[in-house]
């Protein structure tokens, strides 16, 4: 629901890369945050050369610049939630982890972006290890897809039961709460595991046939952060984030020559 007149909206911080096609990254996050009646502030971690046809080049931002940006933002804003996406380099992973240790933030959602949907590596092996060891334990919830969960755990995921094993392993290595998204499973299913794995819930949904699938992980993790910023519990926030992405896929309009973006602003277009 939109805030009442003159009521300040929750402020959501996106720490992520820049996608010039606006299907993913900070510009897509701003659209998702706006759709949830929150206010978005951002810290860009990497520049990319990409379009709907794929990622051509990645240029990480200097870690010092990331740290200074984050410190400036928290000196000015009261942050209600944080979404962390693509980080681009081991140095940036370390900088974000150091920042969160020094300045604990509420409702930290980590989307461990390791590869683009077109298959390009977005974080080197050393960065993945740093993310697993230093950043993952600092997040309130992590939202890997099945491929990212496989990389982080070393386990192969073919079906919903495998997601439970992967979630248990993620809890073992420090994850507080986990949502493993399985949009490529048949049927599509997502697993929420919380309370250190003591509680689990599976969300199933129909397969949506569309080529406008770019940025679904970003949209989900950012929507989850927004719902948490609005004081919803994790199960409800997850369910509402999944519904948001489903509707964004159903209402997507083909843009570009490749995998186009979901319709982040579908609420205002239907």
Secondary structure, DSSP 8 states (H G I E B T S, - for coil): ----TT----EEEEEEEE-TTSSSHHHHHHHHHHHTT-EEEEEEEEEEEEETTEEEEEEE--HHHHHHHHHHHHHH---SEEEE----SHHHHHHHHHHHHHS--SSEEE----B-TTS-B-S-HHHHHHIIIIIGGG-SEE--BHHHHHHHH-----SHHHHHHHHHHHHHTT-SSEEEEETTSSS-EEEEEETTTTEEEEEE------S--BTHHHHHHHHHHHHHHTT--HHHHHHHHHHHHHHHHHT----SSSS-B--TTGGGT-
